[in-house]
């Protein structure tokens, strides 16, 4: 049995590699896209949920915070009373930034000193963080202008002190490039697997495969393994480029990263084999892969935050394996997320992968019979 599966796996690799166009499609486009997207992709800011940590009881502090509550760019979702609440709010992405006024803010202003306003911002999405900080600077600048006009003075009354968590330099590449790893891995895996059975039918070798002593599930494994190996190798190459070329820090656990990658590939291969089993020609396989890839990428949180999507669409994203893998890969790269905290992302991908492969196997047996 294992010899038959191994022979089919070798046959699949030979079919892919003997064609020059197939070789170029597998290797060159993902690298080119990584370089292009890594330098060119940017994002816009839609909403800024913030938390307020106010230790000041003076009028000047209340006036400063009133400018945040009255700003159309910010939405105060929580007011906290202790410092230990800051980390959980940012870790869970409940808020993008926390505005902190110390206990001496109003007193320092009234004494003619510069008072510090601290802003702790989630730096994982650097573009969003930088835009949000610009909004904060505009509020502080306006406050300073009015305070100097009313009370006089030379130095800026309020000084902004910012801290960016997870991405201290607010490098946009640190947020964008890890997401591209998931995007390109999905594209390559889907293209390889969605064409596997369709290519056999189009070339007229599918009937020859059926008369062999191999069972349907053995053929299915033989078709799945090459796509899995290619996806794993492709992802590893892109990860190395991300770390060594783009200098994105890989802070987390390699085991957690490759566990997520394994489950993600399992899901993608299942979908690809379903598409391939239903396709008669390679053109149909490519079309099916395209119809899956576009919504999968859009609904993954790669470009648009899922929290900003309509509630119905957010429910639909739960069926998208890339949604979970994006969280895993950004969590491992930027947050040093431990393995146990990523289990909530692992088990949905595992279920999606198993269901897809079972359905693909049923479709494959159905098409054979």
N, C-alpha and C positions, 0 to 999 in steps of 0.2 A: 504494500500500500504506500509506504513512504517513498519507495523508489519511483512509483508512478507520479506521485505529487511532485517530487523533486525534478523529474523529467519535464513535467508541465511547467514548473517554475522556470527552468532553464530555457524552455521553448519561448516563454513569454519574454524573458530578457533578450533573447536573440531576435525576436520579432521587433522589439522596441529599438534595439541598438543597431540592427543592420540597415535601418533606414536613416539616412543622414538628417532628414528633416525632423524626424522624431527625436534624435539625439539633441539637435539644436533647440527644439521646443522645450525639452526637459531641463536643459542646463542654462542656456543663455538668457531667455526672457526673465526668469525670476531674479537673476543677478542685476540685469539692467533696470528692472522695475524697482528693486530695492534701492539702488543708487539714486534713481530719479525721484521716487517718493520720499526717500530719506532727506533730500535737500529741498524738495519743492512743496511738500504737503503742509498746509496750515489749516487752522480752525478758527471759527468765530465763536463769540460768547453769547449765550442765549439767556442765562439766568444766573444770579449769584446768591445762593442761600448762605446766610451768615449767622454767627452766634455772638452775643455780647457778654463780655466778662467785665463788669464795672465794679471797681473797688473804691471809686470816688463818690462822695456824697455832695459835692459842690455844684453850684449853678453852672459853671463853665463846662463841667463834665456832662451835665444833662443837655446843655446846648449842643455840644459836639455830637452826642449820640442821637439827638433829635434830627440832625442832618442825615444820619444814616437811615433812620426809620422813615424819613420823608423822601429819600432818594428813590427814583423809579428803577435804579440799577441794582438795588439790594433788597433782599427779603429776609427779615429777621425771623428765623425759625426757632430760636431758643435763646433764653437768657440764663446764663449759668452763674453760680455763686462760688465755685471752687475750681482751682487749677486742674485738678485731676480729671475733670470732665472734658478738657480740651482734646486730649489724645483720642478717646473713643469717638468723638464727633467727627474728627478728620479721618481717622482710620476707616470708619464705616461710610465715608463720603456723605454724611448727613449735612455737612456744611463745607463750603469752599474755603472760608476764612473765619477767624475769630478776632474780634476787635477787643483789645484789652486796655482799659484805663486804670492806671495805678492809683493808690490812695492819695497821692500828693498832686494829682493833676491840676485841680482847681487852685490849690494853695500856691503851687509854683507859678501859675499864671498871674495870680494876684500880687505876688511878690516881684513880678517883672522878670522871672526866670523862664527858661524854656522848659516846657512840660512835654514828657514823652508819651506818645500814643503808640502802642505796640500792635502790630497786625501779624498774626500767625496764619500762613496761607498754605493750602495743599498744593505742592509743586508738581504733582504727578502729571497733570495737564498744564504744561508750562505756558502755553499760549493763553489759555483761560486765566491762569494765575496772573500773568502780566497785565492783561486787560483789566482784571479786577483791581489790581494795585494802582493802575492809572486812575480808575474811578475814585479810589480812596485818596490818592494824592490830590485830585481835583477838589474833593470835599475839604481836606486839611488846608489846602492853599486858600480856598475861599474863606474858611474860618479864620485863618491868620490875617488875611486882608481886612476883614471886618473888625477883628479884635484890635489890630494896630490902629485902625481909623478911630475906634471908640476910646481906647485906653492909651494910645501912644506907645513908643518904644522903638527899638532898632532891630533887635534880633527876632527871628520868627518865633512866635509864642509856642506853637505846638510843633514838635519834631516827630517825624514818622520813623519808627523803628520796625523793620520787617524781617520776618524769618520764614523761609520756604522749606517745608518739610518734604522729604523724599527726593527732592530735586533742588538743592540749595542754589544752584546757578541759573535755574529756570531755563534749562536747555530744552528747546522744543523737540529735538531729536530723541531725547530720552523717553518721551512719551509716544512719539509717532513710530519710530523704527521697531520697537518690540511688537507693536500691533501688526506691522507689515510682515513679521515672521509668520503669524497665524494666517494672514491673508494669502501669502504666496504659497505656503504649505498646502492650504486648502485647494488653491487653483491647480497646482501640479498634481496632487493626488486625485482630484476629481477628473482631470483630463485623462490621466493614465488609466484609471479604472473604468470610466464611462465608455471607453473605446474598446476595452478588452474583448468582450463577447461580440460586440457589433463588428469588430474587425474580422473575427473568425467567420461570421456570416457573410460579410461582403467579399472576402477572399475565397469563399467556398470551402474552407477547411473545417467548418463547424460540424458537418456531417461525419467527417473523418474522426473528429474528437468523440463523437457519440458512439462509434462502433468499437472504441477502445474499452478495455475492462474497467475503466475508472468509473466510480460512482459519481452522482451529481455533486455531493458535498465535497468530494475530493477535487473535482474540477473547480468548484467554487473557491476552495482554499488555494489551489494553484493559481487562480486568477487574482486572488486578494494579496498574496504574499509579495509579489513584485511591486505592486503599488505601495504597500506598507514600507518595504525596504527603500524604495525611491523617495517616498515622503520623509522617512526618518533621516536619510542621508542629506536630502535637500534642506531640511530644517536645520540640521547640524551645521551645514555650510553657511547658511544665512545667520545662524546664531554666532558663529565665529566671526563673520564679517561685522555683525552688529557690535560685538565686544572689541575686536581688534582694529577695525577700520573707523567705525563711528564713535568708539570710546564710550559706549553706553555701559555703565557698571552692572555686572551680574552679581547682585548682592545675596541672592537666595540660594536655596538648596537645589543642586543639580538633579537629585532624585525626584523632587517635587516637579521640576520642570519637565523631565522626561516621562514621568507618570502621566501628567496632563497631555503631553504630546502623543503618547501611546493611545490613550483613550480618545483623543481628538481624531487621530488617524483611523481608529477603529470605526468611529461614526462616519467619517468622510468616505471610507472605502465601502461601507454598507450602502450608503446613498448612491455612490458611483456604480456599484454592481447592480443595484436595482434599475438604474437608468439604462445600463448596458444590456440587461436582460430584456428590457422592453423595446430596445432599439434594434432595427433591422439593418441600418446602415450607420457608418461612422458619422455622417452628417447629422443623423437623428441623435446620436450619442452626444455630439458636441452641443447641439441645440438644447438637449435635456440638461447637460452640465451647466450651460449658460443660464438657463431658467432657474436653476437652483442657486448658482453662485451669486447672482446680483442681489436677490433679497437676503441671502445669508450674510453677505458682507454689510449691507445697509442696516440690517437688524442686529448686528453683533455688538454695537457700541464702539466700533472702530473709529467712526467719524462723528456720529451724533450720539450724545449720551442717552442711554435707554430711559433714564428718569425723565427726560424731556419729551418722550414719545407719548401718544395717547394710551390710555390704560389698556384698551383692547389690543393695541400693537405690542405693548409690554408683555401681555399674556402670550402672544404668538412667539415672541423671542425665546420663550422657555423651551421651544422645540428646536432651537438653533444651537448646535454644538459649538459653533465659533463664539457665541456669546460667553460661554463658560471658559473657553480657552484664552480669550482676550484677558479676562480677569486673572487667570493663572499666570500667564506670561508676564503681564505688567506687574503683578504682585511679586513674582520671583525676582524680576529684574530690579525694580525700584524700591520695594517695600521690605525685602527680606522676609516675605510671608512664610511662616512655618508650615510644615506639611499638614498638620491637623486642622489649620484654619482653611486650607484649600479643599478639604474633603467635601464641602458643600458644592464645590465646582466639579469635583471628580465624579461623584456618583451619578449626577444627571447625564454626563457624557457617556459613562459606562452603560446606563440603561438605553440611551439613544443608540449607541453602537450595537448592543446586543439585539435590540428590536429591528434595526435596519438590516443586520446580517441575517436574522431569521426570515424576515420578509423577502430579502434578496434570494435566500436559499429556496424558499417556497416558489417564488417566481421562476427561478432557474429550473427547478424540477417540473413546474407547470409547462414552461416553454419547451422543455425536452420531450415531455409526454405528448 
